[in-house]
Amino acid sequence: MTHNPLMSRERVIVPPRKPPTKAEKIAAWNRDRSLAHILRMIEYDTNGGCWLWRGELIGARYGRTDLLGRGIWTLAHRLSWRVFFGDIAEGLVICHRCDVPQCCNPAHLFAGTMKENMADMRRKGRDRPVRGTAVSNAKLSEVDVGEIVAGLRAGARNVDLGRRYGVTKEAISAIKRGINWRHLTGGAVQ
């Protein structure tokens, strides 16, 4: 029978736990501070369970924060990952299972390569471009663009059409050259 120190009457000597290093203390303090910051800056979505970032957004999509106030910005969902799971391995991105860019719920996040993230996007059918009035900041409607095309074909000037529809002459030029609203114009307006 082998000797089991837990079953014997001998005293088992457990080495004392080393006190945390300064770096470990700072990391724990930053983790606690980051968690408190995340919890202050989110709104709970009771439908999908998302933790929606209420702070600054990049392009009305991804949350970002300057946690230390030193101009060092980080994306909110990446901060959430670091707080709950640790560092992000080199070459990995943090992806959303819920497909809600403002979400910081660690249960909705996973680490993957950019290639895996793009495959996930295609699998979920999110690779189709947003066009026309579905674009969140669109100033023109499909009807407006039809009227602008008719005006361009009739010889109206870009600046006059821009004033009429509340956009710049450059926006009218982009329609004329087939850069914007191409799905309606079929290309450059002749």
Buried (B, 14 or more C-beta within 10 A) or exposed (E): EEEEEEEEEEEEEEEEEEEEEEEEEEBEEBBEEBBEBBEEBBEEBEEEEBBBBEBEBEEEEBBBBEBEEEEEEBBBBBBBBBBBEEEEEEEBBBBBEBBBBBBBBBEBBBBBEEEBBBEBEEEEEEEEEEBBBEEEEBEBEBEBBBBBBEBBEEEBEBEEBBEBBEBBBEBBBBBBEEEBBBEBBEEEBE
